[in-house]
Amino acid sequence: METHLLERFNLHLHDPSDAQARLRALTSAKALLANPNSSDSTRRAVVDGLTRLLCSGNADFTFLRYIIKLIGDVAALDGVFAPSIIEVLRPLLVGEEKLVADALSALASVDGFLLEEGLVLSLASSPHVSVRSMLVKLLVSSLDWDKRSIVVMKPHFMIRVLLGLAEDLYPLIRAKAVDSLALVCRINESVVGFQTVKCFNDCATSFLHNDEELIRLSAIRLISACGQFLANNKGDTRYCELTDAIFAQLCVMARDMSMKVRVEAFSALGKLQGVSEHMLLQSLSKKILGTQNIENTFVEHTLRNSKFPFSSSAGAFVHGIEDEFHETLETLYQMAANDRLIIQEKHMHMFLGLLNDVNAIIRFATRKLLLLVEFPKFEIFKAAINSILTNLERHPEEEEDVFFILFCIGISNAKLALKLAKEFVSLVQPFSAGELILDTPWAAGHLVLIVSSTFSSKQKISDIPTVLFSYAVPLVGRISRSLGGFVSQYFLSDYLCHLSGVHFSFGIPMFEETKLTAMKLEETLANSLKCGDKLCNSLLLLHDENLKSKCKEDKFDSCQVSASSELFLQRKGVIDDRSTQSVKFILGKVQETWHLIHSHCGLVALRILRACKDELDFINLDINGSGADFVEFGLEYVQVIMLFAEIWQQIYAKNFRVTAMAALDIVIEKLDVSLRRLKYCFLGLSIEEECHLLELILLSHVLRLHKFQIYSHDILMKMDSTISRLQILCKEGSNISAFIKEVKMYSTEEGTNECSREFPVDKLLQLFYLRLIPFCGKFRHIKADLTAIGNSSENPLHYVSGLPVGITFEISLYNTSQTERVWLKLAIDGSFQYIFLDLCKFRECHEVRKGTLTIPYYTAPRAASFVLKACICIEFPVGDFLHLKRKVGGPKHDSIRISQEVDLYFVGIRSC
């Protein structure tokens, strides 16, 4: 077959009169080169034939482009052909202009090819946009410390080339070149000096008023990079002077008509350091303060004679605060987290007024900003608290967020909170107990603030009137809920009773040591709230310390102490959107549907479960990281309960007949797949979580017996294996339910009986009750992304029937170890082809493995066209002998799909 295909290739390749024959030759070449079983001599003959035709130029332009792409791929995959192909393609870079871009693209991935200075200059002056764009991309990859760089030139020469490309007529090339200059500032400081930075800044300044938005964005990023470079070299006086000029430029761009540009400008302002105090004050005032306080230095000359005078910065932050987009507030929050933003009394009204904004997002961002603000005077602190309480009165639905903010402000401003407490008690003391209404937002907010201040080491609790603690006792549930359960309601109740002198306990004895431990924990929490990016690690340490205290003293309720630190994890702030708590709440509603399923109200239960699944899908749109894994687990878990509901509805239907058995089998198979995915695709399950899933798996085995009403040997083996695993886990602290005990008893009896008898399926089903799964949410999701490169319904791959065809995939694997057995599965009409993926050959970064590979598909059908389905699967653990398969060339055990199925489209070429 190989010899015949090579003969056809040579025959069609040298037929200049027939374009279709040339296309058939190219298809034959791809098949021979993609087939790993092709001999070296055959592959060499194909490559030589293609290169000879390319050198002769005896073909149309489109066909030559196909040849360049094909031999470039061959050289990249097989280094044996690299030298000869480089020798053929390199002259094209300075030859036929139409083929330069294709040749450069092909050579970019070939080992041994290098771009010297002369060739770079030639390509930079090419009239073709695609060539210049490809050149910029290659220059960027060399700057970004790419593992393999093909660019060989001195840094100063590269800077001159990039400055030239920054003047390109094509906007996208200009933007890429300017971004490359910013990259030089950030990662190649050894070759950058004052004159170079000033040149970069001048270049960026010339683009600040460009008509193209992307050019202005790139210019701001370059100016920001220059500013960061200057901040790292504070010792030089000239650097400090130029920083003020950069600050003025960015302040001007903060008034740009484009929202994206304004956001980029404020983001750059937030990163800028070393700006003079006078410039900062001018940005906070719309009134021109003048330049009399500026020394007669380089900066004065720069500001007075440039397009961006000193007055350019006037009121820049004021304009940002008045902007309708909350990203200006997010930038200020980043500045406060890094540099402790102090707001003067005359500027405070601008911030506090935003608490009454009609947009909830603006109010949320403003409250978050106030978390990190230092209040220099009691009057400013009091005004801020009153504005927050007014916010609560007008928007009572935001109580949890407001209480959380007040609790954190009380911890970090304990002394000011003490002053406010004394004022508050003087106002409430004239009232009798019956006249004082503690449920008003004004009173409740003050009490939350006062209670939180007691968790600060700077506060003397004895200075606070004890009557206030007794007033706060009815609020403990709302306070605990606003903190996401981080402080137990029972603990807080006992704590306040202890402080108020009331000798009454809600179930947990209050000891001085426990109180001190709690204060230590809350102080750690307060410090964590000030640490932005370090918040995650701090809270995890706090969570561990909390658990150790619980185990040592046994004074905390286990359900309450398992506080979810995920509540506070947010990428750029300290207030989480409580997605994790929402997921747990939804899954609690899922558990409550079991009594409906058990009562044969399956349709009602399914409607509730579908609504829960929709809610989880909605949460999944705006979450990532470990939180996304938690939501994925929840979605799969809801799917399992929905399938149980469908099965329950079918087996207890009045018209259930033998004809319904097939439909029941399909649903049970879906259930098995979902349960396996929960058990094997989520790493780090706790003992309680695994026991919960094993009980559901045991229930699915019992449901399978409903079909037979007598025990099946295979099912009995699976049940015994599941029960054995449960018994091992239960020795470590889990509880065995009555359902598990009964199943164990009957399966043991059936295993010892020689004759099969009826299995009491209905009795066992009545014993099962779905318990609330004890989520800790610290697992990782094994999943994969699969993409077919260069294939779609509009761009199908061409193939010759009966011959292999190469398919290029881009694969990303998440949370997989090198010991996992991962397969690529190709399927069509019940026919499967498995390709084992060697994970050692994938690039790994932050628990993500990525790789690109070309796979030959051997069993192409004899059809004009077909669609092939591809997916990534992971094999079950080797120890799972119950799922052992006897497949040749595929997984030895059952496998689970961990990626979405991808459709691959193929169109056949008619053979002669």
N, C-alpha and C positions, 0 to 999 in steps of 0.2 A: 504493500500500500504506500509506503514511504517513497519507494522508487518511482511508482506510477505518479504520485502527486508531484514529485520533483520534475518529472518529464513534462507534465501538464504546465507547471510553473514556467519552465523554460520556453515551452511552445507559445504560451499566451503572452509572455513578457516581450518577446521580440516580434510581435505582430503590430506594427505601428498603425495599421489601417482600421483596427477595431478597438474602440474605447472599452467596450464591454469585456473584451478578452484581457485587456490590461487590468481591469477591476477583478476579474477572476484570478489573474496571476497574483495580485496583491492579497486576495483572500487565501489563496493556497500558501503564500509566504507566511501569513500570520498563523495559519494552522500548523505549519511545519516548525515555526520558531517557538510557538507556545507549547507544543507537545514535548514534555520532558523526556520522552523516549526517543526523540529524533537523534540521529547520530551527529557527531561533531562535524563530520565531512558534509553532511546534508545542510546543516545550518550554515556552515561556511560558504557553501555553494550558493545558498539563497542570498546571503549578505553580499557576496561578491557580485551576483547578478544585479541586485538593486543598486549597488554603488556604481557599477559600470553604466547603467542606464542614467543615473543621476549626473554623472560626470559628462556624459555625451550630450545631455540636454535635449535628447530626442523624445520629448514627451510634453504634454500640455502642463501648464502651471499647476493646476489642481492635483494632478497625479504626482508631480514632483513633491508637493507638500506632504502628501500621504507617505511617500517614500522616506522623506526626512524624519517624519514623526516615528515611523516604524523602526528605522535603523537607530534612531536616538534611544528608543525604549530598549532595544536589544543591547546597546552599549552600556546603558545604565544598569541592566540586570546581569549582564555577563561581561566581566572585565576583560575577557580574552579578546573581544572584538573592539574594545575601546580605542586602542592606538590607531587602528586602521580607519575607524569611523571618524575620529577626530581629524585625521589627515584629510579625509574627504570633505567634511563639513566646514572646517575652519576657513578655507578660501571663500566660502559663500558669504562670510561676514563682511568681506570687503569687495564682493563681486556683485551679482545680480541683486538689486535693491529689494525686489519683491520677496526674495527668499531669506533675507537677513533675519527677520523676526523668527521665522520657523527654525532656522539653523541655530540661533542663539538660545531659543527655548529648548531645543533638543540637547544642545551641548551643556546646558546649565546643570544637568543632573548626571553628567558623565565624569567619572573619576579620571583625573589626569588633565582635564582641560582648565586653562588659566587665562584670565583677562589681564593683559599688561596695559601700561599707561597709554601707549600709542593706539592700541585697539579700542580702549575706552573712549579716547578723544574722537576717534572715527565714528563710533556708535552714537556718541552724544550729539554729533552733528548730523545724524541721519534725518532725512526728510519724513520718515515714516513714524507716526505717533507710537505704533506698537513696539518699535525698536527702542525708542527712548524710554517708554514706560517699562519695558522689560529690563533695561539697564538700571533704572532707578531701583527697581525691585531687587536686583542682584547687589547693588551697592548697600541697600538697607540690610540685607541678610549678612553681609560682611561686617557691618557695624554692630549688629545685634549678637555678636559672638556666636555666630552659627557654628555648629560642629564642623562643617565643611564649607570653606569660603573659596570661591574661584577667582576672587579679585585680588590682584597682587599690585599694590601701589602704595606710595608713601601717604601718610595721613594728610599732609598739607596739600598734596596734589588732589586727593579725593575731595577735600573741602572746596577747592577751586572748581572742580567739576560740578559739585552739588550747587554751588552758588550760581554757576552758569545755567544749570537746569532749572533753578528757581526763577529764571527769567523766561522760561519756555512759554510759547503761545498757548499751549494746551493746559487748561486749569488743573486737571487732575495730576499732571506731571509736576506742575509748580507746587501743588499742595504736598505731594509725596517728597519732593526735594526739600521743602522747608521742614517737614517733619523729620527728615533725615538729619538736617542740621541740628535740630533739637536733640536728636539721639546722640550726636557727637558731643554736645554739651554735657549730657548726663553720664555717658559711659567712657569717654575718652578725654578726661580732664588733663592728662599728662601732656597733650599736644595743644591745649587751648590756653591762651593767655588773654590779657586785658584787651589787646588790639583785636584779637579774633572775636571775642565776645562782643566788643563794640561793633565790629563788622556785621556779626549775626544780628545784633539789635537793630542796626540801620536797615539791614535787609528786611527784617520783619516789619519795621515801622512803615516801610514803603508799601506794604500790603494791607495795612490796617483798614484802609478805606476802599479796598478792592470791591468790585461789584459782586464777585462770587463769594457766597457764604463760607464754602469750604476753605477758600484761601484765607479769609479773615480768621477762621478757627485755627488753622495751622500757624498763622502768624502769632496769635496769642500764645499758643503752645511753645513756640520758639522763644518768645519774650519771657515766658514763665521759666523755661529751662535756663535762660541767661540769668534770670534773677536767682534761681537756686544755685547756680554756679558761683555767683557773687557772694551769696550767703555762706558758702563753704570756704570762702577766702576773705574773711572779715578783717584780716590783719592789714590789708592794703587799703589806704585811704581812698584811692580812686574808685575801688570797687564799691565802697559804701556810698560814694557820691552818685555813681551811675544807678544804684538801686532806687534812689528817689525819682530819677527820671523815668525808670521803668514803671514805678508805682503810678506816676502821673499818666503814662500811656495806657495802662490797664484801667485806670479810673475813667478815661474817655470812652473806652470800649464797653464799659459797664452801662452805657446809655445807648448802645447799638439798637437798631430796629429789630434785629433778629433775637429771639429768645435764647436760642442755642449759643449765640455769641456772648450774650450777657451772662449766661450761666458759666461759660468757659472763662470769661474775664473774672468773675467773682471767685471761681475756683482757683484761678492763678493768684488772685490777691490773697486768698487764704493761705497759700503756700509761701508767699513772699515774706522774707525775714530781713531785719536790719534796716527798716524804713525809719527815717527820722521822726521824732515826736511831732514836729510842726506839720509835716505832711499828713500824719495820721489824724491830727486834730482838724486839719482843713477838710479831710474827707468826711468828717462828722458834722460839718457846718456848711450850710449853703452860703453863708456870708463870707466874703473874701477876707481872710485874716491878714493879707499882705506878706511881703517877703523881707521885711526889715529885720526879722530875726534870723534870716539865713545868711551864713557867712559868705563872703565873696570868693567862692571856690568854683570848681568845675561844674558842680550841680547848678549853681545860680546861672552860670553862662548857658548851660544846656537848657534849663527851663525857660529862660528869657528869650532864647533865639530859636527854639524848636517849634514845631507845630503843636506841641503839647505844653503850654505854659503852666506855671504853678497853680493858676486858678482852675486848671482842668480837673483837679482832684476835689474841687469844692462840692461837698455834699454827696459824694459818690455812694457812701453807705446809706445815706438818707434816701437817695433815689432807689437803692436796692430794696430797702425795707418797704418803700411805697409801691414797689413792683407787685403785680398781681400774681406772680409765680413764686411758689414756696421755695424753689431752689435758691433763691438768695438767702433764705433763712437757714437752709441746710449748710451753706458755706460758712455762715457765721457760727453755726454750731461746731463745725470742724475747727474754726479758729479758737473758740472758747475751750474746746477740749484740749487744744495744744498749748495755748498761751494764756489761759485764764482771762477771758474777756471781762473787763470792768466797765460798767455803764454808769455814766454820770447822771445826776438827778434830772438835768435839763433834757437829757436824751431818753430817759426811761419811758416817757409817755408814748414815744414812737413804737416801742416794743409792746407795752401793755395794751395799747389800743388794738393790737392784732388779736388779742384774746377774745374780742367781740366780733371778729371777722365773720362774714356769712359762710365762708368756706371752712369746713371741718378740718381739712388738711392743713390749712394755715394755722388754725388754733392748735392743732396737735404739734406742729413744728415749733410754734412759739413756746408752748409749755415745755417742750423738750429742751429748748435753748435756755429757758430760765433755770433748768436743773444745774447748769454749770456756771451761772452768773454769780460773781462775788458782789455782795451788797455792802458798800462801804459805810452806809449810815442806816440807822433804824428807820428813818422816814421813808427811805427808798424800799427797804424790806417790807414795811407795812403797806406801802402803796401796791407792791407786787402781790402780796397776799390778798389784799382787798380785790384786786383785779381778777385774781384766780377764782376767788369766791363768787364774784359777779358772773364770771364765766360759768361756774357751776349752777348758779341760780337760773341763768338763761338757757342752759343746756344740761338738764339733769341726767340725760342719757350718757353723758361723759363722766359720770361720777367715778368710775373705777380708775380712769386715767388721771383725773384730778386728785383723787386720794393718793395715788401712787406718787405724783409729783410733790404733793404736800409732805408726804412721809419722807421722801428723800431730801427735800429742802430743810425739813426740821432736823434731820441728822447732821447736815453740813452747816447749819446756821443755828446751833443750839443756844448760844448766848442771846441772839436776837429773838429766838422763839421764847426764851424765858421772859424777856421784857413784854412781849405780846401776851404771854400767859397772865402776867400780873394785871395788864389792862383788861383782859378778857374776864378775869375773875371779879374785878371791880364792877363790871357791867352786869354780871349774872347774879351776884350775891343779893342784890335787893329783891330778886324774885323769890317767891316761895317755890317749893318743889312742884306744885301743881301748875304754877303759872309759866315756868320755864319750859320752853319747847326745844328739846335737843335735836329734833329731827330736821330742823331747818338747815339749809346749806351753809349759812353763816356760822351757826353753832357747831355743826358736825365738822366743818373744815378746820375751825380753830382747834377742836379737840384732837383731830388727827395730827395736826402739826405739833401740838404740845406733847402728845404721847410719843411721837417719833423722836423728839428731842431727848428723851430719857435714854435712848440707845447710844448716845454720843458720850465718849469719855470726857468731853469738856463740860458736861452738864452735871450740876449738883442736884440730884433728884429732890433733896430735902428743901430746896428753894421753891419748888413748885407746890402750890396749894393742893393738898391731898384730895379735896373735894372734886377737883377736875378729873381725877382718875376714876372716881365712882361715876361721874357723868359719862365717861367714855366707855364704860362696860357694855352698854347696849349696842355699841357700834363695832364690837370686835368682829362680828361676822362680815360686815361690809369692808372693814380694814383688811382682814385676812384675804378676802376674795380679790380686793384690788391689788394685792401683792402676789396673786397667783398661787396662794397657799404656801408661800415661802415661809411665812410665820404662821404657825398653827393657831387656829381659832381657840382651841382649848388652852394652849399655853398662854396666849395673849389674855384670855379671861382670867386665869389664875394670877398672871403677872400684875394686871391692873387691880385685882382684888387685894393682892399683897401690898401694893403701893398705897391703896386707899385705906388700908387698915381693916378691911372687911374680912372676918374669919370664915370664909366660905370657899369651898373648892369645887371646881367643875369636873373633877375626876383625876387631876394630876397634882400631886403635892408640890408646893412651891418652896424650894430651898434656896438659900442665898447663893450656893455654888451654881445651881441651875440658872439663877438670874444673871450671875456674872458671865457664865458661858454664853447665854443668849445675847448679852450686851456685846461680848467679844465677837460673836458671829455677825451681829447687826452692824458693828463698826467696820468689820471686814467688807460687808455688803456696801456700806457707805463709801469706803475707799474704792471699791471696785467700780462704783457708779461714776467715779471721776476718771476712769482709766481707759475710756474709749476702746481701742483695739485690744487691750489686755483684759477686757471684761470676761471673755470666755474662760481663759485659764483661771482667773481669780474665782469665778463662780463655781467652777468645777472643784477647786480646792476647798471652797467654802462648803460645798455639798458633801465632800468626803469628811470634813471635820464634823459636820452636823451628824452624819451617820455614825462616826466613831463615838461621839458624845452620847448618842442614843444607845449604842451597844454597851457602853461603859456604865451609864447611870440608869438606863432603862426607865427614864422618866418622860420620854416622848412617845406619843402614840405612833405606831409604825406607819399607819396610812397617812398621817399628817406630816411626819418627818420626811417622807419621800417626796420632798418638794421638787418641783420640776424646774431645774435651772434653765431649761430650754426657753422658758417664758421670757427671760431677759436677754436672750442672744439675738442681737440685731447687728447687721453689718456695719452701719455707720452711726449707731446711737445706742442709748441705754434702755429705750422703751421698745419692747417687742410687741408685735401686733397680736400676740396671744394665739397664734395659729396652732401651736401644740395643744394648748388647752381646748381650743375649739375642736380639734380632732378627737381628743379624749371625750369631750362632751358628746360628740356625734356617735362615737362608738358605744358610749353608755346608752344612747337611745336605741342603737342596734340591738344591744343585749335585752332591752325592755320589750322588743318585738317577739321574743321567744314564747311568751305566754299566748300570744295571738297564733303563732305557728302551732303550738301544742294544742290549742283549742280549735284547730282546723279552720282558722280565719286567715288562710294563706293569702288571699287577694289583698286584704287590708295590710297585712304585714309586708307584702311585696311593694305596695305603694309607698309605705314609710321607708323601706330600705332603698328604693330608687331615689327618693328625696335625699336620704343620707349620702348616697353615692354622688348625687349631683353637687351637694355641698362640698364634699371632699374634692371633687374635680375643680370646683371653683377655687378652693384654698390652694390647690396644686398649681394654679396659674401664677401665683406670686410668692413662691417659696423655693428655696434651693438648699443644697448641702444636706446635712443630716436630717433637717426638717423635711426635705423632699422624700427621703427614704422612709420616714415615719408615715407620711401621707400615702406613699405607694403601698406600704404594708396595710394601712387602713383600707385602701381601695380593694386590695385583694381579699382582705378579711370580710368586707361587706359582700363581695361577690360570692364567697363561700356560704355565708348565711342565706343569701338569696337562693342559691342552689339547693340548700337544705329545705328552704320553704317550698320550692317547686316540687321537690321529691315528696315531701310530706303531703302536699296537696294532691299529688298523683296517687300515692299508695292508699290514701284514705278517701279517694273519690268514690262515689256511689256506683258509677259506671265503669270502674276499673276492670279491665278484661285482659286476656292474654295478649291481645293486639297492642295494648299499651306498654307491654314489656320492652319493646324496642326503643320507644321514646324514653322510658325510664333508664335504660342502659346508657343512652346518650348523655342524659343529665348527670348520672353517676360518674361517667368517664370525665366529664367536665369538672365535677367536684374533685375527683382524684388529682387531676392536673393542678387545680388551684391549691389544694392542700399541699401537694409536693412543692409547689413554688414557694409557699409560705415557709415550709420547713427547710428547704435546701438553698433558697436564694436570698435569705436574710441572715447575715452573720451576726453573732453576738447575742442571740436570744438568751434571756434569763431562764433559770430553771422553771419558774412559774409559767412563763410564756410557752416554753417547749411542752410542759405537761398539758397545758390548755390545748395546744395544737394536736398533741398525741391523742387526747380524749376525743377530739373531733374526727381524727383519722379512724379511731376505733368505732365511732358511730357510723362512719361511712362503710366500714366492713360489715357492720350489723345490717345496714340498709341493703347491702348486696345480698345478704341471706334472705331477704324478703322475697326475692325472686324464686328461691328454691324451697323455702320453709324447712329445709333440712341442711345440715352443715355441709360445706364444701371443704375438701382437704386443703386446697390452696388458700382459701379465705381463712381457714382455721390457723394455718401456718403464719399468715400475716398478723392475725389477731394475737397469737402467742408472742410474736416478735415485738409488737407494739406494747403489750402488757409487760413484757420483760424490761423494756426500756423505761416504762413508767415506774416499775418497782425500783429500778436503780436510782432514778431521780427522786423518788419519794423518800429514800433513805437520807436524802440531803435536805429534807424539810417540807416537801410538798404533801398535800392531802389527797387521799384516794377517795373518790366519790362512790356512792352506792351503785351507780351504773357500772363503774369499772369493776367493782367487786363481783357483781352478778355476772358480767360477761366472762370474767376470769373463771368463775365457778362452772358455768355451763360449758365453756370451751374445754376446760380440763376434763369434765365428765364425758364430753363427746369424743375427746381424744383417746380415752381409755375404753370406750365401747366399741365392740367389733361391728355392731349393726348401727346404721344411721337411723336416727329418729328425728322427730319434729323439733325444730329449734324455736324457743319461745321469743320470736322477734318482737311481737307487739308488746309483750311484757317488758322487754328491755328498753324499747323505745319510750315507753311511758315513764321509765325511771330516769331517763336523761333530762337534765335541765342545764341550759346554757348559762354558765357563770360569767361574770364580768372579767375580761382578760386583764391581768395586772401589768399594764404597759409600763416599761421604763424608757422605751424609745431610743435606746443607745445602740441599735444595730445598724449594719451597713448593707446596702442593697446590691447584690450581684446583678449587673445588667450590661447590656451592650448596645452600641449604635452601629448600624450597618448601612453603608451607602455604596451604590454602584456608580462608578465614575464613567461619565460619557455614555450613559444609557438612559433613555426615557421613551415614552410612547411615540414622541415626535422624532427621536433620534435612536432608532433600534440598531442593534448589532447585526452585521451581516454574517451569514454562515453558509457552508456547503453541507448538505444533508449527508450524514454518515461520517463526517470528519469532526475532530475536536475544534472547539472555539474558545478563545481566551476571554475571560471576564475579569476586569480590574475592580477590586473592592477597597474601600477605606473603612477600617474597623477600629472601634474604640471599645475597650473592655474596662469595666469599673469594678474595683474591689475584688479582683481575681488574683490568686497566688499562682506561682509557677507549678504547683502540684495539681492544679485543676486540669481536667481533661475537657477541653473546649473544642467544639466542632462547628464547621460551616456546613449547613445542610441545603442541598439543592433538590427541589422536588417538582415533578410534573406527572400528573395522571397516575398517582400511586407508585411511580418510579423515583427512587432516591439515590443521591450521590453524596457521600460524606467526605469532607476534607478535614483532617486533623490540623489544628492550629498550634504551632509550637510557640508558647508564650515567651520563651527566652529571646525570640527574635523581634519582639515588640518593644517599642520605646516606652519607658515607664516614667511617669511624673505625677506625684501626689495621688498615688493609688489608681491612676488611669493609665492603661496601656494602649498605645496607638500604633497602627501599622497599615501599610498599603501593600497589597499583594495581588498578583494575577493568577487566576485559577483556570485550568483547562476543563471545559465541560465536554465529556466524551460521548454522551448518549443523545445527541441532537436528533429529534424525530424527522422522518421523511415527510415534511409538510412545508407549505409555502411560508408559514409563520407560526410562532408559538410563544407562549408566555411561561417563564420559569419563575418559581418562587424560591427565595433564598432567606435564610435566617441563621442566627447564631444559637447553638444549643450547648448546654453544659451537662456532663454525665453525672449520674448519681454517684455517691461515695462507693468505693470498691467493696466495702463491707456489707452493702445492702444486697445480700445474696438472693433475696426474694424477687428482685427485678433483673436477675441475670439473663442476658440475651445471648443468642448464638448467631450474631451477625458477622459477616465477613466484610472487612473494609469499612466498618463503622463502629459505633459505641458498643461495648460489651454489655453495658447495663442500660436501663432506661435513661432517657435524657429529657431535659426541660428546656423549652425555648426561652431565651433571656433577651431577645430583641424583637422588634416588630418585623413582620414579613415584608420583604421587598420584592416588587414585581420587576422582572427582567424581560425585555422585549427583543425578539429576534425576527429577522426577515431573511428568508432563504434566497440564494442566488442560483438562477437556473444554470445547470451544467450543460456543456455542449454535447 
